[in-house]
């Protein structure tokens, strides 16, 4: 086992200490090891491969961090997996961004990693949704509906 040193702000350290108390960890090291294991755990099933799926990436960032908003926008434009986003002002300094993603898990994970590792970004979380659990909106539905859909050939518009 290796010993490492990390730098962490007081607020986050207090959160680690609360986690240790709430979950009964004997030390901060045990808690951090579990957190790291969860972060690097391999994906399961189709999500581990190149099969397309959907996802959301949510994160909070400090819009006052130098050039951060521009860097985040550039990442979204250059990675090719972001298909929509929503921006919310949380406080005078902090913004919440939620990006809807589509692509392979490795591509979405690479995009998420590029975003959440930027200085000034906090609380990043990637949530993956297998494509087969979401029916594309432009496809006919396999079951009858009592109401028309704009993409149905026989729908009255």
Steps between C-alpha positions, in 0.01 A plus 500: 500500500628848410470818705402819313441861598208703366403864535134554583305808610353520851139465385569184302707354784207561736279311253746208499495500879116498503505210253738311728269553797177422312631181341721386785840518329793451735710757314493757224722268296234227499236748383721644225596150379129410466427825317787439259392137444149621412642759260718252311268197512454355153164554332281196459315349203463695176616815675856366505525489121447725206120451486330840482308621801370821651626677806486814705795685638421740782751725668534825691763751404621840612440733208764740634780249444718640225389384151309205649167571329679526163695178562182314597321625188796405280501146645129463422553612141805286432412168663190425289297323771310794649157535334332749737572691818331705770664774705376620840639779720519357854674785680681817407809291422378147424319356199347156448538350155319187384607355165305228319742267324480231231779271385716214616579466869873560445427819303258630763735408784788680326281810459388484865860459616608805297222708659509395865878519530506869403605732781185666634265205427342316793240227552540342157290190439449292185180294487477241219177376341512202262365595158261206492319646804411815308286477187608752235234769456513482120406131485145362485378361829450122506172536693185706434451834672165675550667825386694589184872570490651755256731234355217252428406478131130493580502779758280800432715812529 
